[in-house]
Amino acid sequence: MTETNTNSKNDSKTRDATGASSTGVKYEIDATGRKVGRLATEIAHILMGKNMPDFEKHVVADVEVTVTNVSKIDLPQRKADGKIYTRYTGFPGGLRKESAAKLAARRGHSELLKRAVYGMLPGNRLRKPRMKRLTITE
């Protein structure tokens, strides 16, 4: 994981209404050979800003996380077949189930990681702006 700070020393840390600070930090994470859950935990921790000394839980941290090589992620066969994602269409009998292997084949490995990070972020109105700061590349 590499960290680059994009601000100069004279910049003040002013925040706008969305909580965006003028000091942006970019993180680049290589997902090669890493487990989905452990990687998602690290990403969610960074997106919430808990690794920053000026952490505020009601403000979206001004960080950008870029994850690369997600297609090389470590997904054991037991997890690929055993992990089931469910959704409901809203119609009677509309419960849809899909294994992680089928989801990865249909939408790519990035969707697995995206859903894992989404589930680890707090379920409030800051979840969507935090997820927008995550960039995942195969």
MIPA-410025 format. One line per field, with one value per atom (N, C-alpha, C, O): residue number from 0; x, y, z. Coordinates in nm, 2 decimals. Example, Ala and Ser with C-alpha at 12.3 -4.5 7.8 and 13.67 -1.06 7.14 Angstrom:
REM residues 2
pos <- c(0:0:0:0:1:1:1:1)
x <- c(1.32:1.23:1.32:1.42:1.28:1.37:1.29:1.34)
y <- c(-0.57:-0.45:-0.33:-0.33:-0.22:-0.11:0.00:0.11)
z <- c(0.78:0.78:0.78:0.85:0.71:0.71:0.79:0.80)
REM end
This chain:
REM residues 138
pos <- c(0:0:0:0:1:1:1:1:2:2:2:2:3:3:3:3:4:4:4:4:5:5:5:5:6:6:6:6:7:7:7:7:8:8:8:8:9:9:9:9:10:10:10:10:11:11:11:11:12:12:12:12:13:13:13:13:14:14:14:14:15:15:15:15:16:16:16:16:17:17:17:17:18:18:18:18:19:19:19:19:20:20:20:20:21:21:21:21:22:22:22:22:23:23:23:23:24:24:24:24:25:25:25:25:26:26:26:26:27:27:27:27:28:28:28:28:29:29:29:29:30:30:30:30:31:31:31:31:32:32:32:32:33:33:33:33:34:34:34:34:35:35:35:35:36:36:36:36:37:37:37:37:38:38:38:38:39:39:39:39:40:40:40:40:41:41:41:41:42:42:42:42:43:43:43:43:44:44:44:44:45:45:45:45:46:46:46:46:47:47:47:47:48:48:48:48:49:49:49:49:50:50:50:50:51:51:51:51:52:52:52:52:53:53:53:53:54:54:54:54:55:55:55:55:56:56:56:56:57:57:57:57:58:58:58:58:59:59:59:59:60:60:60:60:61:61:61:61:62:62:62:62:63:63:63:63:64:64:64:64:65:65:65:65:66:66:66:66:67:67:67:67:68:68:68:68:69:69:69:69:70:70:70:70:71:71:71:71:72:72:72:72:73:73:73:73:74:74:74:74:75:75:75:75:76:76:76:76:77:77:77:77:78:78:78:78:79:79:79:79:80:80:80:80:81:81:81:81:82:82:82:82:83:83:83:83:84:84:84:84:85:85:85:85:86:86:86:86:87:87:87:87:88:88:88:88:89:89:89:89:90:90:90:90:91:91:91:91:92:92:92:92:93:93:93:93:94:94:94:94:95:95:95:95:96:96:96:96:97:97:97:97:98:98:98:98:99:99:99:99:100:100:100:100:101:101:101:101:102:102:102:102:103:103:103:103:104:104:104:104:105:105:105:105:106:106:106:106:107:107:107:107:108:108:108:108:109:109:109:109:110:110:110:110:111:111:111:111:112:112:112:112:113:113:113:113:114:114:114:114:115:115:115:115:116:116:116:116:117:117:117:117:118:118:118:118:119:119:119:119:120:120:120:120:121:121:121:121:122:122:122:122:123:123:123:123:124:124:124:124:125:125:125:125:126:126:126:126:127:127:127:127:128:128:128:128:129:129:129:129:130:130:130:130:131:131:131:131:132:132:132:132:133:133:133:133:134:134:134:134:135:135:135:135:136:136:136:136:137:137:137:137)
x <- c(0.08:0.00:0.09:0.18:0.07:0.14:0.05:-0.07:0.11:0.03:0.10:0.22:0.02:0.08:-0.01:-0.13:0.05:-0.02:-0.01:0.09:-0.13:-0.13:-0.14:-0.18:-0.11:-0.13:0.01:0.11:0.02:0.14:0.13:0.02:0.24:0.24:0.15:0.10:0.13:0.05:-0.10:-0.17:-0.14:-0.29:-0.36:-0.31:-0.47:-0.55:-0.64:-0.68:-0.69:-0.78:-0.92:-0.98:-0.97:-1.11:-1.20:-1.16:-1.32:-1.41:-1.53:-1.58:-1.59:-1.71:-1.83:-1.81:-1.95:-2.07:-2.07:-2.13:-2.00:-2.00:-1.90:-1.89:-1.81:-1.71:-1.58:-1.49:-1.57:-1.45:-1.34:-1.36:-1.23:-1.12:-1.03:-1.03:-0.95:-0.86:-0.74:-0.66:-0.71:-0.59:-0.63:-0.69:-0.60:-0.64:-0.52:-0.41:-0.55:-0.46:-0.50:-0.62:-0.41:-0.44:-0.37:-0.25:-0.45:-0.39:-0.40:-0.51:-0.30:-0.30:-0.27:-0.17:-0.36:-0.35:-0.35:-0.43:-0.25:-0.24:-0.31:-0.27:-0.41:-0.49:-0.43:-0.50:-0.32:-0.26:-0.24:-0.16:-0.31:-0.29:-0.35:-0.32:-0.43:-0.49:-0.63:-0.70:-0.68:-0.81:-0.91:-0.88:-1.03:-1.13:-1.17:-1.17:-1.20:-1.24:-1.14:-1.17:-1.01:-0.91:-0.88:-0.85:-0.88:-0.86:-0.98:-0.96:-1.10:-1.22:-1.22:-1.26:-1.17:-1.16:-1.06:-1.09:-0.95:-0.85:-0.90:-0.88:-0.97:-1.03:-1.13:-1.13:-1.22:-1.33:-1.27:-1.32:-1.17:-1.10:-1.05:-1.06:-0.98:-0.93:-1.04:-1.03:-1.14:-1.25:-1.32:-1.37:-1.33:-1.40:-1.30:-1.35:-1.17:-1.08:-1.03:-0.97:-1.04:-1.00:-0.85:-0.80:-0.78:-0.63:-0.57:-0.45:-0.66:-0.61:-0.62:-0.71:-0.53:-0.53:-0.65:-0.69:-0.71:-0.82:-0.95:-1.04:-0.97:-1.09:-1.21:-1.21:-1.31:-1.44:-1.55:-1.55:-1.63:-1.72:-1.83:-1.89:-1.86:-1.97:-1.92:-2.00:-1.79:-1.74:-1.68:-1.61:-1.70:-1.64:-1.49:-1.46:-1.40:-1.26:-1.22:-1.28:-1.13:-1.08:-0.97:-0.85:-1.00:-0.91:-0.96:-1.08:-0.87:-0.91:-0.83:-0.71:-0.91:-0.85:-0.86:-0.97:-0.75:-0.74:-0.69:-0.58:-0.77:-0.73:-0.70:-0.78:-0.58:-0.55:-0.53:-0.52:-0.53:-0.51:-0.61:-0.58:-0.74:-0.84:-0.87:-0.92:-0.84:-0.87:-0.77:-0.79:-0.66:-0.56:-0.59:-0.50:-0.71:-0.74:-0.75:-0.78:-0.72:-0.73:-0.87:-0.92:-0.94:-1.07:-1.07:-1.08:-1.07:-1.07:-1.20:-1.30:-1.19:-1.30:-1.42:-1.53:-1.38:-1.49:-1.57:-1.69:-1.50:-1.56:-1.64:-1.75:-1.58:-1.65:-1.79:-1.88:-1.79:-1.91:-2.00:-2.13:-1.95:-2.02:-2.09:-2.19:-2.02:-2.07:-2.19:-2.17:-2.31:-2.43:-2.47:-2.49:-2.49:-2.55:-2.69:-2.73:-2.78:-2.92:-2.98:-2.93:-3.08:-3.15:-3.30:-3.33:-3.38:-3.53:-3.58:-3.56:-3.65:-3.70:-3.82:-3.84:-3.89:-4.01:-4.14:-4.24:-4.13:-4.24:-4.25:-4.15:-4.37:-4.39:-4.30:-4.30:-4.23:-4.14:-4.01:-3.95:-3.98:-3.87:-3.74:-3.66:-3.71:-3.59:-3.48:-3.50:-3.38:-3.28:-3.15:-3.11:-3.08:-2.96:-2.85:-2.88:-2.73:-2.62:-2.49:-2.46:-2.41:-2.29:-2.18:-2.20:-2.08:-1.97:-1.90:-1.86:-1.89:-1.83:-1.91:-1.85:-2.04:-2.12:-2.12:-2.13:-2.12:-2.12:-1.99:-1.99:-1.88:-1.75:-1.74:-1.68:-1.80:-1.80:-1.89:-1.86:-2.00:-2.10:-2.05:-2.06:-2.01:-1.98:-1.83:-1.79:-1.75:-1.61:-1.57:-1.66:-1.44:-1.40:-1.41:-1.42:-1.42:-1.43:-1.57:-1.58:-1.67:-1.80:-1.80:-1.86:-1.72:-1.71:-1.65:-1.70:-1.54:-1.47:-1.56:-1.57:-1.63:-1.72:-1.83:-1.86:-1.89:-2.00:-1.94:-2.01:-1.82:-1.76:-1.73:-1.76:-1.68:-1.65:-1.78:-1.79:-1.88:-2.01:-2.07:-2.13:-2.06:-2.12:-2.04:-2.10:-1.92:-1.84:-1.84:-1.79:-1.90:-1.92:-2.05:-2.14:-2.05:-2.17:-2.29:-2.27:-2.41:-2.53:-2.60:-2.71:-2.53:-2.59:-2.58:-2.54:-2.61:-2.61:-2.47:-2.46:-2.37:-2.23:-2.17:-2.06:-2.25:-2.20:-2.18:-2.07:-2.27:-2.26:-2.15:-2.07:-2.13:-2.01:-1.88:-1.78:-1.88:-1.75:-1.72:-1.61:-1.82:-1.80:-1.76:-1.69:-1.80:-1.76:-1.61:-1.55:-1.54:-1.40:-1.32:-1.20:-1.39:-1.32:-1.32:-1.42:-1.20:-1.18:-1.12:-1.01:-1.19:-1.14:-1.11:-1.20:-0.99:-0.96:-0.92:-0.86:-0.96:-0.93:-0.78:-0.74)
y <- c(-0.12:0.00:0.12:0.14:0.21:0.34:0.45:0.45:0.55:0.67:0.79:0.81:0.87:1.00:1.11:1.11:1.21:1.33:1.44:1.47:1.49:1.58:1.73:1.82:1.76:1.90:1.96:1.89:2.09:2.16:2.20:2.19:2.25:2.28:2.40:2.41:2.49:2.61:2.59:2.69:2.48:2.46:2.45:2.38:2.51:2.50:2.38:2.35:2.32:2.21:2.26:2.24:2.32:2.37:2.26:2.19:2.25:2.15:2.21:2.32:2.15:2.21:2.13:2.06:2.16:2.10:1.95:1.88:1.89:1.74:1.68:1.56:1.76:1.71:1.69:1.64:1.73:1.71:1.81:1.93:1.75:1.84:1.87:1.81:1.98:2.02:1.94:1.95:1.85:1.77:1.63:1.56:1.59:1.46:1.36:1.39:1.24:1.13:1.02:0.98:0.97:0.86:0.74:0.74:0.63:0.50:0.41:0.40:0.33:0.23:0.10:0.08:0.00:-0.13:-0.23:-0.23:-0.32:-0.43:-0.56:-0.60:-0.61:-0.72:-0.86:-0.96:-0.87:-1.00:-1.09:-1.05:-1.20:-1.30:-1.27:-1.34:-1.17:-1.13:-1.19:-1.20:-1.22:-1.27:-1.15:-1.04:-1.18:-1.08:-1.01:-0.88:-1.08:-1.02:-0.93:-0.82:-0.98:-0.90:-0.77:-0.67:-0.78:-0.67:-0.57:-0.45:-0.62:-0.53:-0.46:-0.34:-0.53:-0.46:-0.35:-0.24:-0.37:-0.26:-0.14:-0.03:-0.17:-0.06:0.02:0.14:-0.05:0.01:0.10:0.21:0.05:0.13:0.26:0.36:0.25:0.37:0.47:0.59:0.41:0.50:0.57:0.68:0.51:0.58:0.69:0.77:0.68:0.77:0.74:0.83:0.62:0.58:0.57:0.57:0.58:0.58:0.72:0.73:0.82:0.96:1.01:0.97:1.10:1.16:1.25:1.28:1.31:1.40:1.33:1.39:1.20:1.12:1.19:1.22:1.20:1.25:1.15:1.14:1.09:0.99:1.04:0.97:1.17:1.23:1.30:1.36:1.29:1.35:1.25:1.15:1.26:1.17:1.21:1.32:1.11:1.14:1.17:1.11:1.26:1.30:1.21:1.25:1.08:0.99:0.92:0.92:0.87:0.80:0.67:0.67:0.56:0.43:0.36:0.35:0.32:0.25:0.11:0.09:0.01:-0.13:-0.18:-0.17:-0.25:-0.30:-0.45:-0.51:-0.52:-0.67:-0.74:-0.84:-0.70:-0.77:-0.91:-1.00:-0.93:-1.06:-1.17:-1.29:-1.12:-1.22:-1.24:-1.28:-1.20:-1.21:-1.36:-1.44:-1.39:-1.53:-1.56:-1.51:-1.64:-1.69:-1.84:-1.90:-1.90:-2.05:-2.11:-2.04:-2.23:-2.29:-2.31:-2.30:-2.34:-2.36:-2.23:-2.23:-2.12:-1.99:-1.95:-1.90:-1.98:-1.95:-2.02:-1.97:-2.15:-2.22:-2.20:-2.21:-2.18:-2.17:-2.04:-2.03:-1.93:-1.79:-1.76:-1.77:-1.74:-1.71:-1.57:-1.52:-1.50:-1.36:-1.37:-1.43:-1.31:-1.32:-1.18:-1.08:-1.17:-1.04:-1.08:-1.19:-0.98:-1.00:-0.91:-0.79:-0.96:-0.88:-0.79:-0.69:-0.83:-0.75:-0.82:-0.78:-0.93:-1.00:-1.13:-1.18:-1.19:-1.32:-1.42:-1.44:-1.49:-1.60:-1.54:-1.61:-1.42:-1.35:-1.35:-1.26:-1.45:-1.46:-1.51:-1.63:-1.44:-1.49:-1.51:-1.43:-1.63:-1.66:-1.69:-1.74:-1.64:-1.66:-1.68:-1.61:-1.78:-1.81:-1.71:-1.63:-1.70:-1.60:-1.64:-1.55:-1.76:-1.80:-1.75:-1.70:-1.77:-1.72:-1.57:-1.51:-1.50:-1.36:-1.30:-1.21:-1.37:-1.33:-1.36:-1.28:-1.46:-1.49:-1.39:-1.35:-1.35:-1.26:-1.11:-1.04:-1.07:-0.93:-0.90:-0.78:-1.00:-0.98:-0.99:-0.97:-1.01:-1.02:-0.88:-0.88:-0.77:-0.64:-0.63:-0.56:-0.70:-0.69:-0.76:-0.71:-0.87:-0.94:-0.84:-0.83:-0.78:-0.69:-0.57:-0.52:-0.51:-0.40:-0.43:-0.35:-0.55:-0.59:-0.61:-0.58:-0.66:-0.69:-0.55:-0.54:-0.46:-0.33:-0.26:-0.20:-0.26:-0.20:-0.25:-0.18:-0.38:-0.44:-0.40:-0.42:-0.36:-0.33:-0.18:-0.14:-0.10:0.04:0.06:-0.01:0.16:0.19:0.22:0.29:0.17:0.18:0.31:0.31:0.43:0.56:0.64:0.58:0.76:0.84:0.87:0.93:0.84:0.86:0.74:0.75:0.63:0.51:0.53:0.50:0.60:0.62:0.71:0.68:0.83:0.91:0.84:0.87:0.76:0.68:0.58:0.57:0.52:0.42:0.48:0.42:0.61:0.68:0.71:0.73:0.70:0.73:0.60:0.60:0.49:0.36:0.33:0.34:0.30:0.27:0.13:0.10:0.04:-0.10:-0.13:-0.11:-0.19:-0.23:-0.38:-0.43:-0.45:-0.59:-0.60:-0.72)
z <- c(0.00:0.00:0.00:0.08:-0.09:-0.10:-0.07:-0.10:0.00:0.04:-0.02:0.00:-0.09:-0.14:-0.10:-0.11:-0.04:0.00:-0.11:-0.16:-0.14:-0.25:-0.21:-0.29:-0.09:-0.04:-0.02:0.00:-0.01:0.02:0.17:0.23:0.23:0.37:0.40:0.52:0.31:0.34:0.33:0.36:0.28:0.26:0.39:0.48:0.41:0.53:0.51:0.40:0.62:0.62:0.63:0.73:0.53:0.53:0.47:0.37:0.53:0.48:0.42:0.47:0.32:0.26:0.32:0.41:0.27:0.32:0.32:0.40:0.22:0.21:0.30:0.31:0.36:0.44:0.37:0.43:0.25:0.17:0.22:0.23:0.26:0.30:0.18:0.08:0.20:0.09:0.09:-0.01:0.18:0.19:0.14:0.22:0.02:-0.03:-0.02:-0.04:0.02:0.03:-0.06:-0.06:-0.14:-0.23:-0.19:-0.16:-0.18:-0.15:-0.27:-0.34:-0.30:-0.40:-0.34:-0.27:-0.36:-0.29:-0.40:-0.49:-0.39:-0.49:-0.42:-0.31:-0.49:-0.44:-0.47:-0.45:-0.53:-0.58:-0.46:-0.37:-0.46:-0.35:-0.22:-0.12:-0.21:-0.08:-0.07:-0.17:0.05:0.08:0.07:0.10:0.02:0.00:0.12:0.13:0.23:0.35:0.42:0.47:0.42:0.49:0.41:0.46:0.28:0.19:0.21:0.21:0.21:0.23:0.36:0.37:0.47:0.60:0.59:0.65:0.53:0.52:0.44:0.48:0.33:0.25:0.32:0.32:0.39:0.46:0.57:0.60:0.64:0.75:0.69:0.75:0.57:0.51:0.46:0.48:0.40:0.35:0.46:0.44:0.58:0.69:0.75:0.82:0.72:0.77:0.91:0.98:0.95:1.09:1.10:1.22:0.99:1.01:1.01:1.02:1.00:1.01:1.15:1.23:1.18:1.32:1.34:1.45:1.23:1.24:1.21:1.14:1.26:1.23:1.29:1.41:1.21:1.25:1.19:1.07:1.27:1.22:1.13:1.06:1.15:1.07:0.94:0.88:0.91:0.79:0.70:0.75:0.57:0.47:0.46:0.43:0.48:0.48:0.33:0.24:0.32:0.18:0.14:0.14:0.11:0.06:-0.07:-0.09:-0.15:-0.27:-0.26:-0.25:-0.27:-0.27:-0.40:-0.46:-0.46:-0.59:-0.56:-0.51:-0.60:-0.59:-0.73:-0.82:-0.74:-0.87:-0.86:-0.75:-0.97:-0.98:-0.90:-0.84:-0.91:-0.84:-0.89:-0.82:-1.02:-1.08:-1.03:-1.04:-0.96:-0.90:-0.75:-0.68:-0.70:-0.56:-0.52:-0.61:-0.40:-0.35:-0.31:-0.21:-0.39:-0.36:-0.36:-0.47:-0.25:-0.24:-0.31:-0.31:-0.36:-0.42:-0.33:-0.36:-0.20:-0.10:-0.08:-0.06:-0.08:-0.06:-0.19:-0.18:-0.30:-0.43:-0.44:-0.49:-0.40:-0.41:-0.29:-0.30:-0.17:-0.05:-0.02:0.04:-0.06:-0.04:-0.13:-0.25:-0.07:-0.15:-0.13:-0.02:-0.24:-0.24:-0.27:-0.37:-0.19:-0.21:-0.24:-0.18:-0.32:-0.34:-0.36:-0.40:-0.34:-0.36:-0.47:-0.46:-0.56:-0.68:-0.64:-0.70:-0.53:-0.49:-0.53:-0.50:-0.61:-0.65:-0.57:-0.52:-0.56:-0.49:-0.55:-0.67:-0.47:-0.52:-0.59:-0.66:-0.56:-0.63:-0.56:-0.58:-0.47:-0.40:-0.50:-0.55:-0.53:-0.62:-0.54:-0.46:-0.57:-0.50:-0.61:-0.72:-0.57:-0.67:-0.59:-0.49:-0.63:-0.56:-0.60:-0.70:-0.52:-0.55:-0.68:-0.75:-0.71:-0.84:-0.96:-1.06:-0.95:-1.06:-1.07:-1.18:-0.96:-0.96:-1.02:-1.09:-0.98:-1.04:-1.19:-1.26:-1.23:-1.38:-1.45:-1.56:-1.39:-1.45:-1.45:-1.55:-1.33:-1.31:-1.29:-1.29:-1.27:-1.24:-1.09:-1.01:-1.07:-0.93:-0.85:-0.73:-0.93:-0.86:-0.79:-0.69:-0.84:-0.78:-0.64:-0.55:-0.63:-0.50:-0.40:-0.29:-0.44:-0.34:-0.31:-0.20:-0.41:-0.39:-0.29:-0.21:-0.31:-0.22:-0.07:0.02:-0.06:0.07:0.14:0.26:0.07:0.13:0.16:0.27:0.07:0.10:0.23:0.30:0.25:0.37:0.50:0.61:0.49:0.60:0.64:0.75:0.55:0.58:0.66:0.65:0.75:0.83:0.73:0.63:0.77:0.68:0.70:0.75:0.68:0.69:0.56:0.46:0.56:0.44:0.39:0.28:0.47:0.42:0.34:0.29:0.34:0.27:0.12:0.07:0.06:-0.09:-0.12:-0.22:-0.05:-0.09:-0.06:-0.13:0.04:0.07:-0.04:-0.08:-0.09:-0.19:-0.33:-0.41:-0.35:-0.47:-0.47:-0.57:-0.35:-0.34:-0.36:-0.35:-0.40:-0.42:-0.57:-0.64:-0.62:-0.76:-0.77:-0.71:-0.84:-0.85:-0.99:-1.08:-1.02:-1.16:-1.15:-1.06:-1.26:-1.27:-1.29:-1.31)
REM end
